[in-house]
């Protein structure tokens, strides 16, 4: 019942349209009753009594009835279709908006294709139902009530005999409908798996082709597709079984009426016209009953889809804004990590998993560059992801100028943070719109200034349409260095107080890295910067180096201080940076040699 109420809540805002549509549906239903009623005077007055007046009037009446029926059907159907589309638009917008508000852990636990399936396939199932089902359900219910009045008007005894089968039909419809809801949900889940595989395969198509795994992926897709086919076939079987069974049950009612009604005609207890008018009304009555059974099946399919949609809409973000949250003032002093611990949610309460971070204590001065180094899995990325509240700490606090970031609005916090990563994401839009993302009204001059600071202006003006050039999906029309510089220009446009650089140059060739490094220097100027460092120059130029290991801060200090400590940093330096350092020293000696 809750699902019904939640779905109807999306129709409620359009009750005026619904009232208009219902009025015209009532007209359609009344014309159905009039069609059945007109049979009696046709048979009794025209054919048996040779009434010429009725012969002249009834054909006109038939035309008027069907004219009213056609106009009413068109106006009712068009209004209900609009209501259905408006409701679906609101559901889709609400679902998308809600998903946008969810925390990153929601996306990390689910496949992209499965999320997309909720917005596309599940909403489509409801769309197919809401616009048609509501119209048919209201219209056929009205028609059934009108025709019930007709059959009881003609002969209440015959009507009672005929309607004995309806409870049995209702039980059958309910039983099959509930089974259909279960199978429909399984079908929609199979479609979600199919979408997830498509997204994964097409996203990784280069890897597939590089390893020559096309045949393997085709076979894998065939298995998933066959699973969907099996579920869909079960859905079809249940859906198509309803009408034949109802017709078979209805045959008993018709047979009883023919026998009982025929006896009454032979005994002179009713006229032939009245009996045939009754029979026609009865046949017309069984039609909406059968149609309502199909409507009920559609409703069950829609409810299965709605359950999956509302399942997502009922998920609350793990990162929530405090009711009395304040705007975060501009950073003036620094950031403090105070006994910060963090553990990723594993969805297993009996085995919550180990902490990714343990009791991190770190004071970061405003305007300084902090290089985070450490082995893979040390917690570097996890630490910086806590700053803009992509995740919330599970212990301790992060303070901006002494203020817990959980006490300020998420928007004002993220307004002061900028991120540049190795895996640059650009939208399939113009270069200008990618640079000015989030600032659509930014003047062209400001966009070009940011591009120049990121050393991107020169290659932009050489592009086919300059700043109006479409970069392609994920920026595939650009080189890695060009994408990275656009990402830096985007960060410069944002002008954040706190900057996070996560392996921003680790995947670039030497020439691209030099250009990007210059751009990063402009970006980092006068900003509090966290750099997950993989390059020697970044480490050496940092104001402070923070060495992480096992989710803890193992060491911190300047380069030479850490080398002198002969600890983890020195080992990492020996492994990762010694060759680069030797090359730099050799180049310097060659340059100064006489």
N, C-alpha and C positions, 0 to 999 in steps of 0.2 A: 504493500500500500504506500510506503514511503517513496518508492520509485515513481509510482503514478503521480503523487503529489508534487514531487520535484520536477517531473516533466511538465505537468500542467502549469507549474509556476512560470514557465517560459511562454505559455500561451496567454496567461492572464492579462498581461499588459495590452493585449489586442482584443479585449472583450467586446469592444464596439463593433469591430469587423466581424467577430464571431456571432454577435447578435444579429447583424444584417444577414450573414450567411445562413444562420439558423432559420430566419424568417423565410428565406427563399427555399430552404430545404423542406420546410413545412408545406410550402406550396407544392413542391414536387411530390411529397408524400400524399397530400390530399388528392392530387391528380391520379395517383395510383389507385386510391380508393374509388374515385369517380369512374375510372376505367372499368373496374370490376362491377360497380353498380349499374353501369349503362347496359350491361349484357342482358339483364332481366327485361327492360322495355324493348330491346331489340328483338328478343325471342317472343315475348308474350304479346306486345302491342303491334309490332310490325308483321312478324311472320305468322302468328296465330290469329290476331284480331284484325289484321289488315288496316291498321290505323295510318291514314295518309298524313295526318298532321305530324305524328311522331316520325314518319319517314322523312319529312322535310326538316324537322328540327334536330334529330339525332346526328346526322352527318356533320352539321354545323357545330354541334356540341363536341363531337370527337375532335374536329380541327382545333377548336378553342382550347380543349383540354390539353392536346399535345403541344400547342403553341405555348400555353402557360408552363407546361412541363419543361419544354426546351429552354425557355427564357430563365426559368427558375433554376434549372440544372446548371446553365452556364454561369449565372451570377453567383450561385452558391459555391460551385466548384472553383471559380477563379478567386473568390475571396478566401476560401479555405486554403488554396495553394499558396496564396500570398502570406497568410498567417503561418503556415508550415515553414515557409522559407525564412520568414522573419524570426521565428522561434529557433530554427536551426542556425541562423546567423548569430543569434545571441548565445546559443550553446557553444558554437565553435569559438567565438570571440572570448567567452568566459573561460573556456578550457585553455585556450592559448595564453590568455592573460595570467591565469593561475599557474600554468607551467612555468611562465617567465618569472614568477615570484618565488619559485621553489629554489632551495639551496643546491649547491653543486653535488652534494651526496646523492640527491635524487637521480641526477643524470649519470653519475658514476656507477649506480647499481642497475641501470637499465640500458638495453640496447636502443640505439637511436631509432631504428626501424620500428621497434615496438611502440615507442612514444608517438612516432608519426602515424602509426596505424590507429591509435586512439582518436587522433584529430581528423583523419581522413576516412578510413573504412568504418569505424564504429559510428561516427557522426553521420556517415552516408546511410547506414542501416536505419538510424533514427529518422533521417531526412525522408527516406523512402516510406517510412511508416507514418510520421506525424502529418505530412501534407495529405496523404491518402486516407489513412486510418481514421483520423478525426472526422473527416468529411463523410466517409462511408458509415462510420459508427453512428453518428448523429442522424444522418439521412435514413439509414436502414432501420434504426430504432423507431424513428418517427413513422416510417412507412409501415413497419410491423404493427405499431399501435393503431394506425388508421385502419389497416386491413383486419386487425382483430375486431375493431368496431363493426366493420362490414359483415364479417362472418357471424358475429353474435347478433347483429341486427336481422340477418336472414333466418338463422335457426340456431338457438343457443345449444340445443341438444347435439346437433351435428358438430358444432364448433367445439364443444367439450370433448367429444370422441376424437376429433381430429387433433386436438392439442395435447392429448395424453402422451404423445411421443416426445414432446418438447423437453421434459425433464431428463429423459434418457439421452436426448441429443446434447443437452447441457453437460451431463456427466462425461460423455465422450469427448466433447470439445475441451473441457477443463483438463482431462487426463492427458490428451494428446498435446495440448498447449503447454502444460508444465514440462513434459518431456522435450518439447521443441525448444523451450527456453534453455535447458541444460545443453542440448546439442548445439544450439546457435552460439552459445558462449564458447564452446569448444571450437567451433568453426572460426569464430572471430580471433581466438587465440592462435589458431593455426595460420590464419592470414597474417597476424602480427609477426609470427616466426618467419613467414615467407618474406615480408617486408624487411625484417631485420637482416636476413641473409642477402637480399638484394643490395641494401645500403652498404653492408660490409664488403661484399664482392666488388661492387663498382668503385667504392672508395679505395680498395686495395688492388685495382685492376693491374697496375704496373707490376706488383709483386706476383700476381697470378700469372701474367704473361712471361715475366722474367724466369719463373721456375717451370714454365710449361705445364701449368696445372689447370688449363682450361677444361680438359675432359673430366678431371676430378670434381671441379666446381659444378659442371653440368650435371654429373651424376648426383652430387650432393643436393643440387637444386631440385632435381627430379624426385628425390626421396621426400624432401620437404613439401614439394608441390603435390605429390601423391597423397601425403597425409592430409593436406587441405582438401583434396578431391574426395577422399573417403569421408571426412567430416561433412562436406557439402552434400554428398550423396545421401547420407543419413538424414540431413535436414530436409532434403527434397522428398525423401520417402515419407517422412512423418507429415510434412506439409500437404503432400498430394493424397495421402490416405484419408484425410478428413472428409472431403466432399463425397467420395464413393460410399463411405460408411453412413454418412448422413442421408444420402439419397436412398440407401437400402432401408434404413430405419423409417424414412418418410414414406416409403412404398407401403408399409403396413398401415399407416394412417390413411393414405389415399384409398387403399383396398377396402378398409373398413367403411369409409365414407361412401364409396360407390355402392357397396352392398346395402348399407343402412339407408342412404339417401335414395337409391333406386327403389327400395321397398316403399319409402314414403311417397314417391311420385306415383308408383303403381296403385297405392291405396288412396291416392287423391289428397294426401295431407299437405302437399306443396306442389307448385307449378314447375313445369320444365324450365322456364326462364329463371325462376328463383333458384332452382337447384344448380343450373349451369353458372349463374352469377356467383353462387356460393363456391362451386368448384374452382372457378377462375380466381376468386379472391383467395382461396386456399392455396392454389398453386403459386399465386403471387406472394402469399404469406411465407411459404416455404423458401422462396428465393432469398428474401432478406435474412432468414434464419441461416441458410447455407452461407450467404455472404458474410454474415457476422462471425461465422466460424472461421472463415479465412482472415477476417479482420482480427479476430482474437489471436490467431497464429502470428499475424504480423506484429501484434502488440507484444507477444512473448519474445519475438526476435528483437524488437526495439528495446524491451526491458533488459534483455541480456546485454545489448550494446550499452544501454544506459548505466547498467551496473558497473561496467568496465570504465565508463567515462567518469561517473561519480566516485568511483574508487580512487581515481587520480585527484579529483577535485576535493576529496576529503583529506588528502595528505597535506599536512601543515609543514611549512618550512622549518627546518631545524635552526636556522639563523633567523631569529625574530627580533623585531624592533620593540623596544620597551615602550609602554603606553605613554610615558612622560618623557620620551627621548628629546634631547635638545640638539640644536644645530652645533656642529663642531667648529669652534673658532679656528682661524688660521694658525698653523703650527708656529710656535715662537721659541720653544726651548728644546724639546726633543721627545723621543719615544722610549718607553721603558717596558721591557718584558719582565714581569714580576712573578717568579715561581710558575712559569707557564708549562703546563702539561697538555698533551693532546692524544686522543685515541680515536682511530677511525671506527665508525659504526659498522659492525659485521652482520647486523640483523640476527645475531644469535646471542640471546640473553645468557645462555649457559656457558658460552665461550666468547667473551667480549673482545679478546685479542690483547696484544701487548701495546703499551704506549708507544706512539711514534715520536713523541717528545717528552722529556722528563725534566721538570724543575729548571726551565731555562730562565736565567737571570742575566739581563743584558740592558745596559743603558746606551742609547743611541743619541748622539748630539745632533742638533739641527744643522743641516748643510754639509754633513760629513758623508764620506763614502765608506761603506762597510762591505768588505768582500767575505762571502761565506764559502768556505772550502771544506772538503771532507770526502770520504769515500762514498760510493753510491749507496743510497738508503740511509744516509746519516741523518736526514730530516731537514735538509736545506730548503727544498721546495715547500715542504709542509709548513715550515716556520713562516716563510713569506706569504703563504696563502692565508695565514691567520690575520695579517695586517688589514686587508680590505674586508675581512669577515666573510670570505668564501666558506670558511668553517669557523665555528666558535671553539674557544679553548675549553677543555674539560676540567682544567684546574688552573688556578692563578688568574692573572689579568694582563692585558696589554693597555698601557696608558699613553695617551697623547697629552703632553703638558700636564701630566698628573690626573687626567680624566679617563676613566674606563671607557673604551670604545663601545662597550655594550650599552652605555648610557646616552649615546648620541645617535642621531638618525643615520641609517645605513647610507642614504643618498649623500649626506654631507661628508661622511667618512670617505666614501668612494670618489667623491668629487676631488678630494685632496690626494688621491693615489693614482699613479699611472703605472702600467705594466708593459714591458716589451719582452717577448719571449722568442726562442728559436723557432718555434712552430707558429709562424705569423698567419693570422687569419684575416683575409681581405674579403669584402663582400663583392658580389657580382654587380658592381656599380661603377660609377666614374671614379677616376683618381681623386678628383676634388671632393666627392662625397665621402670617400674613404678617409681622407685626411681630416675632413671636418665632421666626422662621425660624432653625433651627439650635439653638434653645433651647426645645424642646418642653415641658420641665418648669418653665419660668419661671412664677413666680406672677403672677396677674392684676394684682396691685398694681404689679409692675415693668413690665408691659406698658402699663398706664394712665399710669404716670409717664413712660415714653418717649413715649407719644402726646401727653401734655400739653406736654412739652418741644418736640415737633415741631409744636405748634399744630394737632394733629389730633383731640384728644379731643372737641371741641365738635361737629364734623361726624359723628364716629363714633357718638356717643350718639343722634344724630338719625336714623341709618340704621335700616332696618326691624327688624333684630335686633341692633343695637348692635355689639359686638365679635364677635358670631357671624354677622354678615352676610357672605354669599358675595360676593366682589368681581367674579366673572366672569372669563373668559379674558383674561389680561394686564391685569386690572383695568378692563375696559371699562365697568363700571357706575359708575365714579368719574370725576370731572373730572381734567384734567391736574394741577392744583394739589393735589388730594386724593391722587392717586397719588404725587406727588412727596413730600408730607409723610409718607405711610406709608413711603416708602423711607427718609426721614430718620429716622423713628422706629425703623425696623429697624436702621439704623446706630447709633443711640443705644443700643439694646438690646445691640448687640454690644460697645459701649464700646471701640473700637479706639484704639491709641496713635497710629496714622498714618491720616490721612483723605485720600481722593482725591475731588475734586469735578470731574467732567468735564462742563462746560457744563450744570450742574445747573439753571439758571434761564433758559436762553436761549430756551426755547419757550413761556414762560408770559406771560399777560397781566399788566398792571401790578398789579392787586389780588392775584392769586395769587402774583406774585413777591414782594410785600411780606410775605405770610404765610410763604412759603418762606424768604425771606431771614432773617426772625426765627428760624425754626427752624434754619437753617444756623448762625446765630450761636451758638445754644445748643450745636449739634453740634460746632462748631469750637473751642469754648472749651477751652483747655489741651491741645489736640491739635496735633501736627505735621501741617500741612495743605498739600496741593498743590491749587491751584485753576486749572483751565484757564479763564481769565477772558475773558468777553465783555461784562461789565457794568462800567460806570465805577466804581461804588461798591466793587466787589470789588477792583479794581486800586488805587484810592486807599487802601483800608484795609489792604492787604497789608503785612507786615513787610518783604518783599523782592519785587521784580519781576524775573523771569527772562525775557529776550527771546530767542526762538529763531528761527532762520532757516536753512533748508537742512540741518537735522539738527545744528546747532551752536548753542552759546550765544553769541549776538551781543553782548548787553549784560546787565548786572544791576545793581540798585540800588534806591533809593527813587524815587518818582514824580518829584520835583523834580530829583533828581540826573540822571535819565535825560533829562528835558526839556532840562536845561542842556547835556547832551552833544551835542544836536542830531543824533542818529543815527536808527536804524530805529524805536526806540520813539516818538520824536517824530512821525515820519511816520504810524505806526500810530495814535497818539493823535489826530493831526489828522484822519485819515480816519474813525476809528470813534467817538471819544469827544468831539470838539470840540462838536458840537451839544448833546449831553447836558450838557456842562460849562457852556455858555452858558445853557442853560435853568435850571440850578441857580443860577448867579450872578444871573440875572434875577429869579428867585423870591426870592433873598435880598435884593436891592435893593428889590423891591416890599414885602417884609416890614418892612424898616427905614425906608422912606420916611415922612416926617411926614404 
